[in-house]
């Protein structure tokens, strides 16, 4: 079991360049963010600068923790671009990543790890009633790893393995911690509209309804347990230069479970599969939000057409904008018995041997290896609910001068660390930006990783391409980072028409043809 947890931890920590920047303040706060802004607040779907916008693809990766720092001699950027020097590769060309590259912080406190990302799949957003309302249809897949409340020795065992000499010999009691790894698919419908437009004060609201598909789940909840790391007594390991160790669970109280790999391998994008009980899990989620804009110079953006006062849909009109939302309200219910495996064990003196966890085939092989180590068989009746990473999000955007803005973003996780399921990252960010409909650049200044890690980022948009990071120093391996992220994607749209383009059958006001035929 510890081998699987270690592989998962190392993979996400070493290969995934924090978290929703999970929240993408570098590209989600602008007036041309389009569909990316809907994940922050669904009210942005209306009165948008686009008449139609399509997200082709987008992705982000993040990781954050309070236990280890990245201490490798090469940067994450080097890993991502495959430019790591040959002296840090083995004879097959693979990049070496020994556990010594993880620098520990030891203070006796509980540890946590958050990692994951999402892939934003084809989505569309369009305006109705000349911007007074809007609709968005979006799809994405998310994968989120949360480890919380990990006792320090248990966290060290996961990150450093049994080869760490400090762990070998003594018995470590009162160990506890939770691991939750979720892979979920999402199909969302967003609707929003303007509810107030009385010159200087403008308000719009929105709601997103999400069909959640639980594609994969793995969890382990350890309580009041103790372990020792001892020499493996198997004679075949007697002459090794580095002695082989095993984990002896002196006392163990653990609930663990996972879904079979067929759960995500058997995806069928049909209405019956999406809306029925065929996936391992399913459920519903919701986002709700409101946006207020203060528009002291609204007359500059107002015109009259056929006796009706209208707003110029191509222009941003506010001096400042305030947005608040609740996102990811809901849960995923894993209840399909064809895919779920779960056990609850209380036992003493159980051995986790190296040989037991070799040549495992898929998640079911891992589950069976754990069962074998704990001397149990089969699976209990599977049925568990994983909460979505509900969060409160608030932002303020101030127009300093034409095309220049400064935004502030606050995201607060609302899910208890003891809850069963997914947790969002809590962050505060201030982001100055220069925006134009064809390009944009921003510099996020973020306090991420549960408000522990200050960082500076860089993000931009050129035509349909957007790319950024909220932790530039982490990406470049400056200062032994504990958190970092990367996001990029392709989006394109049709901008709303200016007032002069509203009626192409009649020449502009100052044309010579209009002056000839106008009444004197």
C-alpha positions in Angstrom: 0.0 0.0 0.0 2.7 2.5 0.9 4.4 1.8 -2.4 1.3 2.8 -4.3 0.8 6.0 -2.2 4.5 6.8 -2.8 4.3 6.4 -6.5 1.2 8.6 -6.7 2.8 11.2 -4.5 6.1 11.3 -6.4 4.3 11.4 -9.7 2.1 14.3 -8.9 4.8 16.2 -7.0 7.5 15.7 -9.6 5.6 15.9 -12.8 2.7 18.1 -12.2 3.8 21.7 -12.5 -0.8 24.9 -7.0 -3.8 25.3 -6.9 -7.5 26.0 -9.2 -3.9 28.1 -9.2 -6.7 25.8 -9.3 -8.2 29.3 -9.8 -6.2 30.7 -12.6 -6.2 34.4 -11.5 -3.8 35.2 -14.4 -6.4 34.3 -17.1 -9.8 34.1 -15.4 -10.3 37.7 -14.1 -10.2 39.6 -17.4 -13.0 40.8 -19.5 -12.0 38.5 -22.4 -11.6 35.4 -20.2 -14.8 33.9 -21.7 -15.6 30.4 -20.5 -12.6 30.4 -18.1 -14.4 33.1 -16.0 -17.4 30.9 -15.5 -15.5 28.6 -13.2 -15.0 31.6 -10.9 -18.5 33.0 -11.2 -21.4 31.8 -13.5 -22.8 35.4 -13.7 -20.0 36.3 -16.1 -21.9 34.4 -18.8 -24.1 37.5 -19.6 -23.0 41.0 -20.7 -19.9 39.4 -22.1 -17.5 40.9 -24.7 -18.1 37.9 -26.9 -21.2 37.1 -28.9 -20.0 33.5 -29.1 -16.9 31.9 -27.6 -15.6 28.4 -27.8 -13.0 26.7 -25.6 -11.1 24.2 -27.7 -9.0 22.7 -25.0 -7.3 23.8 -21.8 -5.5 22.2 -18.9 -3.8 23.0 -15.6 -1.6 21.2 -13.1 -0.9 22.1 -9.5 0.6 20.8 -6.3 1.0 22.2 -2.8 2.0 20.8 0.6 3.5 21.7 4.0 5.9 18.8 4.3 8.5 18.7 1.6 10.3 21.2 -0.7 11.4 20.5 -4.2 15.2 20.3 -3.9 16.3 18.8 -7.3 19.3 20.2 -9.2 17.0 20.8 -12.2 13.8 22.9 -12.5 10.2 21.8 -13.2 10.5 23.7 -16.5 13.4 21.4 -17.4 11.2 18.4 -16.7 8.3 19.8 -18.8 10.5 20.7 -21.7 12.6 17.5 -21.4 15.8 19.6 -21.2 17.3 18.1 -18.0 21.0 17.5 -18.3 22.2 14.0 -19.2 24.1 13.8 -15.9 20.7 13.5 -14.1 19.5 10.7 -16.3 20.1 6.9 -16.2 21.5 4.8 -19.0 18.0 4.6 -20.6 17.7 8.4 -20.7 15.0 8.5 -17.9 15.3 11.5 -15.5 16.6 10.4 -12.0 14.5 11.5 -9.0 16.0 10.1 -5.8 14.0 10.8 -2.5 16.9 13.1 -1.4 15.4 15.6 -3.9 12.5 16.1 -1.4 13.7 18.3 1.4 11.6 17.7 4.6 10.2 20.2 7.1 10.1 18.5 10.4 8.2 20.2 13.2 5.9 17.5 14.6 2.8 19.0 13.0 0.3 17.2 10.9 1.0 17.3 7.1 -1.1 17.8 4.1 -0.7 17.4 0.3 -3.0 18.8 -2.4 -2.3 18.1 -6.0 -4.2 17.5 -9.3 -5.6 19.5 -12.2 -8.2 19.5 -14.8 -8.6 19.2 -18.6 -11.1 21.7 -20.0 -12.8 20.0 -22.9 -14.7 21.6 -25.8 -17.2 24.1 -24.4 -19.3 27.0 -25.8 -20.8 30.2 -24.5 -23.1 32.6 -26.3 -25.1 35.8 -25.7 -28.9 36.2 -25.8 -31.0 39.3 -26.1 -28.0 41.4 -27.0 -26.1 40.5 -24.0 -28.8 40.8 -21.4 -28.6 37.0 -20.9 -26.2 34.2 -21.7 -25.8 30.5 -21.9 -22.7 28.3 -21.5 -22.3 24.6 -22.0 -19.0 23.2 -20.7 -17.2 19.9 -20.2 -14.1 19.0 -18.3 -12.4 16.2 -16.4 -10.8 16.8 -13.0 -8.4 14.8 -10.9 -7.8 15.8 -7.3 -5.5 14.3 -4.6 -6.0 15.4 -1.0 -4.0 14.0 1.9 -4.8 15.7 5.2 -4.1 15.2 8.9 -1.1 13.0 8.2 1.0 12.3 11.3 4.6 13.4 10.6 6.1 9.8 10.7 3.3 8.6 8.3 4.0 11.5 6.0 7.7 10.7 6.0 7.0 7.0 5.3 5.0 8.1 2.2 7.5 10.6 0.9 10.8 8.8 1.8 9.8 5.1 1.9 11.1 2.5 4.2 14.7 3.2 3.2 14.8 6.3 5.4 17.0 5.3 8.4 15.3 7.6 10.8 12.2 5.4 10.5 13.8 2.1 10.9 13.5 0.4 14.3 11.3 2.5 16.5 7.6 2.1 16.9 5.5 5.1 15.9 2.2 5.3 17.7 -1.0 7.5 17.4 -0.7 7.6 13.6 -3.6 8.9 11.6 -4.4 10.6 8.2 -6.6 10.6 5.2 -6.1 10.1 1.5 -8.7 10.9 -1.1 -8.0 10.7 -4.8 -10.9 11.4 -7.2 -11.2 11.5 -10.9 -14.5 13.1 -12.0 -16.1 14.1 -15.3 -18.4 17.1 -15.5 -21.0 18.4 -18.0 -22.3 21.8 -17.0 -25.0 24.2 -18.1 -24.7 27.8 -17.1 -27.4 30.4 -17.4 -27.2 34.1 -16.3 -28.8 37.4 -16.9 -28.9 41.1 -16.1 -31.3 41.9 -13.2 -30.5 45.6 -12.7 -29.3 48.3 -15.1 -30.2 51.7 -13.7 -27.4 53.8 -15.2 -24.5 53.7 -12.6 -25.5 50.5 -10.8 -25.5 47.2 -12.7 -26.1 43.7 -11.4 -26.1 40.3 -13.1 -26.5 36.8 -11.6 -25.9 33.3 -12.8 -26.2 29.6 -11.9 -24.4 26.5 -13.2 -25.9 23.0 -12.9 -23.4 20.2 -13.3 -23.8 16.5 -14.0 -21.0 14.9 -12.1 -19.6 11.5 -13.1 -17.4 9.7 -10.7 -14.8 7.9 -12.9 -12.3 6.9 -10.2 -11.9 6.9 -6.5 -9.2 5.7 -4.1 -9.3 6.5 -0.4 -7.6 5.4 2.9 -8.6 6.7 6.3 -6.2 5.7 9.1 -7.0 6.2 12.8 -5.1 5.5 16.0 -2.6 3.2 14.4 1.1 2.4 15.0 3.8 1.0 12.8 7.5 -0.1 12.7 9.9 -0.4 9.9 11.9 -3.6 10.3 14.4 -5.7 8.3 12.8 -8.2 5.9 13.5 -11.7 7.3 13.4 -13.3 3.8 16.8 -15.0 3.2 16.9 -13.9 -0.4 17.4 -10.3 0.8 20.2 -11.2 3.4 23.1 -10.2 1.2 21.8 -7.0 -0.3 24.1 -3.9 0.1 21.0 -1.9 1.2 18.9 -4.2 3.5 15.3 -4.7 2.5 12.7 -3.4 5.0 9.0 -4.1 5.6 6.3 -2.3 7.4 4.9 -3.9 10.5 1.5 -2.6 11.5 1.6 -3.1 15.2 -2.0 -1.7 15.5 -4.1 -0.6 12.5 -7.6 0.8 12.2 -8.1 1.6 8.5 -10.9 2.1 6.0 -9.8 1.8 2.4 -11.4 1.5 -1.0 -11.0 2.1 -4.7 -12.8 1.6 -8.0 -11.8 -0.8 -10.6 -10.0 0.5 -13.7 -12.9 -0.5 -15.9 -14.9 2.4 -14.4 -13.1 4.9 -16.5 -12.2 2.5 -19.3 -15.9 1.9 -20.0 -16.9 5.6 -20.6 -19.8 5.8 -23.0 -20.9 9.4 -24.0 -24.5 8.4 -24.3 -27.5 10.0 -22.5 -28.3 6.7 -20.7 -24.7 6.4 -19.5 -24.4 10.1 -18.5 -27.7 10.4 -16.7 -28.0 6.8 -15.4 -26.2 4.7 -12.8 -23.6 3.1 -15.2 -20.5 5.0 -14.0 -18.8 4.1 -10.7 -20.4 7.2 -9.2 -22.6 10.1 -10.2 -24.2 13.1 -8.7 -25.1 16.8 -9.2 -23.2 20.0 -8.5 -24.1 23.7 -8.5 -22.4 27.1 -8.7 -24.2 30.3 -8.0 -22.9 33.9 -8.3 -23.6 37.6 -8.6 -21.7 40.5 -10.1 -22.0 44.2 -9.3 -20.5 46.9 -11.5 -20.2 50.6 -10.6 -20.5 52.6 -13.9 -20.1 56.4 -13.2 -19.5 57.2 -16.9 -22.2 55.1 -18.4 -23.4 57.8 -20.9 -20.1 57.4 -22.7 -21.2 53.8 -23.6 -24.9 54.5 -24.3 -26.6 55.2 -27.6 -30.1 55.4 -29.0 -31.4 53.2 -31.8 -35.0 53.5 -33.0 -35.9 55.3 -29.8 -34.4 52.7 -27.5 -31.5 53.4 -25.2 -28.8 50.7 -25.6 -25.3 49.9 -24.3 -22.2 49.4 -26.4 -21.5 45.7 -26.0 -17.9 46.0 -27.1 -16.8 48.2 -24.2 -16.1 47.6 -20.5 -18.1 50.2 -18.6 -17.2 49.9 -14.9 -14.9 51.8 -12.7 -14.9 48.8 -10.4 -16.5 45.4 -10.3 -17.4 43.1 -7.4 -18.2 39.4 -7.8 -19.1 36.8 -5.2 -19.9 33.1 -5.7 -20.3 29.7 -4.2 -18.8 27.0 -6.4 -18.9 23.2 -6.3 -21.9 22.7 -4.1 -22.8 19.0 -4.2 -21.3 15.5 -4.1 -20.6 12.3 -6.0 -22.3 9.1 -4.8 -20.2 6.0 -5.6 -22.7 3.2 -5.6 -22.2 1.0 -8.7 -21.3 -2.4 -7.1 -19.7 -3.6 -10.4 -16.8 -1.2 -9.9 -16.4 -0.5 -6.2 -14.2 -2.3 -3.6 -14.0 -1.3 0.0 -12.9 -2.7 3.4 -12.8 -1.6 7.0 -10.2 -3.4 9.1 -9.0 -3.3 12.7 -6.1 -5.6 13.4 -2.7 -6.1 15.1 0.7 -7.2 13.9 0.1 -7.2 10.1 3.0 -7.1 7.7 3.3 -5.1 4.5 6.0 -7.0 2.6 7.8 -5.8 -0.5 7.0 -9.0 -2.4 3.3 -8.7 -1.8 3.1 -5.5 -3.8 5.0 -6.7 -6.9 3.4 -7.5 -10.3 0.1 -6.1 -9.4 -2.4 -5.6 -12.2 -4.5 -2.4 -11.9 -6.4 -1.1 -9.0 -8.0 -4.5 -8.2 -4.4 -5.9 -7.9 -3.6 -3.2 -5.4 -6.8 -3.8 -3.4 -6.1 -7.5 -3.3 -2.5 -7.0 -2.1 -3.7 -4.8 0.7 -6.3 -7.4 1.7 -3.6 -10.1 1.6 -1.4 -8.0 4.0 -4.3 -7.5 6.4 -5.6 -11.1 6.1 -9.1 -10.2 4.8 -11.0 -11.3 1.8 -13.3 -9.7 -0.7 -15.1 -6.4 -0.4 -17.7 -4.9 1.9 -21.0 -3.6 0.3 -19.7 -0.5 -1.5 -21.5 2.7 -1.1 -19.8 6.1 -0.2 -20.3 9.7 -1.0 -17.5 12.1 -2.0 -18.1 15.8 -1.5 -17.2 18.3 -4.1 -14.5 21.0 -3.3 -17.0 23.7 -2.3 -15.5 27.1 -2.0 -16.4 30.8 -1.5 -15.0 33.0 -4.2 -14.9 36.8 -4.2 -13.1 39.2 -6.5 -12.8 43.0 -7.1 -11.6 44.4 -10.4 -10.6 48.1 -10.7 -10.1 50.0 -13.9 -7.0 52.1 -13.3 -7.0 53.6 -16.8 -8.0 52.5 -20.3 -6.9 48.8 -20.8 -5.2 48.7 -17.3 -6.8 46.9 -14.4 -6.0 45.5 -11.0 -8.0 42.6 -9.6 -8.1 41.0 -6.2 -9.2 37.4 -5.7 -10.1 35.5 -2.5 -10.9 31.8 -2.5 -11.7 30.1 0.7 -12.2 26.3 1.0 -15.5 25.5 2.8 -15.0 21.7 3.2 -13.6 20.4 6.5 -10.3 18.6 6.2 -11.9 15.6 7.9 -14.7 15.4 5.3 -14.8 12.5 2.9 -14.0 13.9 -0.6 -12.4 16.8 -2.4 -11.1 20.0 -1.0 -10.3 23.3 -2.8 -7.2 25.3 -2.4 -7.5 28.6 -0.3 -5.7 31.5 -2.0 -5.5 35.3 -2.1 -4.2 37.0 -5.2 -3.7 40.5 -6.5 -3.2 40.7 -10.3 -2.4 43.8 -12.3 -3.1 43.3 -16.0 -3.1 45.0 -19.4 -5.9 43.7 -21.6 -6.9 44.1 -25.2 -9.4 42.0 -27.1 -6.5 40.4 -29.1 -3.9 40.1 -26.3 -3.4 40.4 -22.6 -0.7 40.1 -20.0 -1.0 39.9 -16.2 1.3 39.4 -13.2 -0.5 37.4 -10.4 0.8 38.1 -6.9 -0.5 35.2 -5.0 -0.6 33.8 -1.4 -1.3 30.2 -2.1 -1.0 26.8 -0.4 -3.5 27.7 2.3 -2.1 31.2 2.6 1.4 29.9 3.3 3.3 30.4 0.1 3.8 33.9 -1.5 4.5 33.8 -5.2 4.7 35.9 -8.3 3.4 34.6 -11.6 3.2 35.6 -15.3 0.2 34.9 -17.6 -0.8 36.0 -21.0 -3.2 35.6 -24.0 -2.3 36.1 -27.6 -5.2 35.5 -30.0 -6.6 32.1 -29.1 -3.7 30.9 -27.0 -3.6 31.5 -23.2 -0.8 30.3 -20.9 0.5 31.2 -17.5 1.7 30.2 -14.0 1.0 31.7 -10.6 4.3 30.5 -9.3 7.1 31.5 -11.7 9.9 31.0 -9.2 8.5 27.5 -8.4 8.5 26.6 -12.1 12.1 27.8 -12.4 13.2 26.1 -9.1 14.1 29.3 -7.2 13.9 29.0 -3.4 13.0 25.3 -3.0 9.3 25.6 -3.7 6.5 23.8 -1.9 3.8 24.8 -4.4 3.7 25.5 -8.1 1.3 25.4 -11.1 1.0 25.7 -14.9 -2.0 26.3 -17.1 -2.5 26.8 -20.9 -5.2 26.3 -23.5 -6.9 27.4 -26.7 -10.1 29.5 -26.9 -11.6 31.6 -29.7 -14.7 33.7 -30.2 -16.7 36.3 -32.1 -16.6 39.7 -30.5 -19.8 41.6 -30.1 -20.5 44.3 -32.7 -20.0 48.0 -32.1 -23.1 50.4 -32.4 -22.0 51.5 -35.9 -22.2 47.9 -37.0 -25.7 47.4 -35.8 -27.4 48.2 -39.1 -25.2 47.4 -42.1 -28.0 48.4 -44.6 -27.7 52.1 -43.7 -24.4 54.1 -44.0 -22.8 55.7 -41.0 -24.1 59.0 -39.7 -21.3 61.1 -41.2 -21.3 59.4 -44.7 -21.9 61.5 -47.8 -24.7 59.2 -49.0 -26.6 59.6 -45.8 -26.3 63.4 -45.9 -27.7 63.5 -49.5 -30.8 61.5 -48.6 -31.5 62.9 -45.2 -34.3 65.4 -44.7 -33.4 69.1 -44.3 
